[in-house]
Amino acid sequence: MPVPFDPDQVWHPKQQHHVGGSIDGQRIRATISADADGWSFSLGPAWLRDKPIAAGDVVTVEVTPEGPQRADLAEDVVAALDANPKAAAFFDSLAQFYRRGYLRWIDATSRRPDLRAARIAEMIDLLTAGVKQRPR
């Protein structure tokens, strides 16, 4: 399904954008990614079985980015991600489950600001290494 806008300009530059929304009222979750014709997402055969759509059909599509976006993050987390583009790119590529996991772990330090900075630094190291989820 083609996307009639550039999600990098509307939201934040990423290789792919995890989104939720609907097509003619039917809920969807998808990943928008760039292809030769611009931006698009695909619907699986199971989804199409319940709501058949043919090429050229006109449908109403609503999509919003899933999970926490850069604009929603605390300033110290944004600054750390901005300082390390590799970690930031990997963070942005993660599904919302993993992004929220890292942020919950950092936010759990509300009574210990000294620990917060250490956890942010550890998150950046893990993201730079390509670790989706903090080891327990």
GINOR-V947295 format. One record per pair of residues at least 12 apart in sequence whose ideal C-beta (glycine too) atoms are under 10 Angstrom apart, sorted by sequence separation. I is the first residue (numbers start at 1). GAP is how many residues later the second one is. D is the distance in whole Angstrom. If there is no record, write none. Layout:
i={I I}
gap={GAP GAP}
d={D D}
//
This chain:
i={7 18 19 29 30 70 91 106 107 122 17 18 19 28 30 106 3 16 17 18 30 77 105 106 16 17 28 105 119 3 15 16 17 28 106 16 17 26 30 102 105 106 14 15 16 29 70 73 102 105 14 15 28 14 21 23 27 41 102 103 11 26 70 102 1 17 19 41 70 102 16 18 28 68 69 8 17 23 26 102 7 16 26 77 102 7 8 25 73 77 80 1 3 5 7 24 26 67 69 72 6 23 67 68 105 106 1 3 24 66 67 74 77 98 102 105 3 23 66 67 69 73 76 77 102 1 3 8 32 65 66 67 68 72 101 102 105 6 7 67 68 74 91 101 102 2 5 6 24 26 28 30 32 66 67 73 74 91 94 98 99 101 4 5 24 25 28 29 66 68 90 93 98 2 3 4 24 25 28 31 68 91 92 97 98 2 3 4 23 24 30 67 87 88 90 91 97 98 2 3 22 23 24 25 29 76 80 87 90 91 93 95 1 2 3 22 23 24 86 87 89 90 94 1 2 22 23 77 81 87 88 89 90 93 94 1 21 22 23 76 80 84 87 88 90 1 21 22 76 79 80 83 84 86 87 90 1 20 21 22 74 77 81 86 87 90 19 20 21 77 80 81 84 85 86 87 19 20 21 76 80 84 86 19 20 21 17 19 20 74 77 81 18 19 20 77 80 17 18 19 17 18 14 1 17 11 12 11 10 14 7 14 4 12 13 1 3 5 7 11 12 2 11 12 1 3 11 1 31 31 29 29 14 15 18 13 14 17 18 12 13 16 17 18 20 14 15 16 18 14 15 18 13 14 18 12 11 18}
gap={12 12 12 12 12 12 12 12 12 12 13 13 13 13 13 13 14 14 14 14 14 14 14 14 15 15 15 15 15 16 16 16 16 16 16 17 17 17 17 17 17 17 18 18 18 18 18 18 18 18 19 19 19 20 20 20 20 20 20 20 21 21 21 21 22 22 22 22 22 22 23 23 23 23 23 24 24 24 24 24 25 25 25 25 25 26 26 26 26 26 26 27 27 27 27 27 27 27 27 27 28 28 28 28 28 28 29 29 29 29 29 29 29 29 29 29 30 30 30 30 30 30 30 30 30 31 31 31 31 31 31 31 31 31 31 31 31 32 32 32 32 32 32 32 32 33 33 33 33 33 33 33 33 33 33 33 33 33 33 33 33 33 34 34 34 34 34 34 34 34 34 34 34 35 35 35 35 35 35 35 35 35 35 35 35 36 36 36 36 36 36 36 36 36 36 36 36 36 37 37 37 37 37 37 37 37 37 37 37 37 37 37 38 38 38 38 38 38 38 38 38 38 38 39 39 39 39 39 39 39 39 39 39 39 39 40 40 40 40 40 40 40 40 40 40 41 41 41 41 41 41 41 41 41 41 41 42 42 42 42 42 42 42 42 42 42 43 43 43 43 43 43 43 43 43 43 44 44 44 44 44 44 44 45 45 45 46 46 46 46 46 46 47 47 47 47 47 48 48 48 49 49 51 52 52 53 53 54 55 55 56 56 57 57 57 58 58 58 58 58 58 59 59 59 60 60 60 62 62 64 66 67 74 74 74 75 75 75 75 76 76 76 76 76 76 77 77 77 77 78 78 78 79 79 79 80 81 81}
d={8 8 7 10 7 9 10 10 9 8 9 6 6 8 7 5 9 10 7 8 9 9 6 6 5 4 7 10 9 9 10 6 8 10 9 4 10 10 9 9 9 6 9 7 8 10 8 9 9 8 9 8 7 10 10 8 10 9 10 9 10 8 9 5 8 8 7 8 8 10 10 10 9 10 9 10 9 9 7 8 5 9 5 9 8 9 8 9 9 7 10 9 10 10 9 7 10 8 10 10 9 7 7 7 10 10 8 5 8 8 3 8 7 10 10 6 10 7 5 8 9 7 9 9 9 9 10 8 7 9 9 9 5 9 9 8 10 8 6 5 6 8 8 6 6 9 9 6 9 9 8 7 9 9 6 10 8 9 8 9 10 7 8 8 10 10 9 10 10 9 10 10 5 7 7 9 5 8 8 10 6 10 10 9 6 7 4 10 5 6 10 9 8 9 9 5 9 9 7 6 10 7 8 9 7 10 9 5 5 10 10 8 10 5 7 8 5 10 9 8 9 7 6 6 9 7 8 9 9 8 8 10 9 9 9 6 7 5 9 7 5 5 4 10 6 7 4 8 7 9 7 8 9 8 5 9 6 9 4 10 9 10 9 5 9 8 10 7 6 6 8 7 8 10 9 9 4 6 10 6 5 6 9 6 8 9 9 6 5 9 8 8 7 6 9 9 9 6 5 10 9 7 9 8 10 9 8 5 9 10 9 10 9 6 10 8 8 10 8 6 5 10 8 8 7 8 9 10 10 9 10 10 10 7 10 10 8 9 9 10 9 9 10 9 9 10 8 7 6 4 6 6 8 6 10 7 10 9}
//
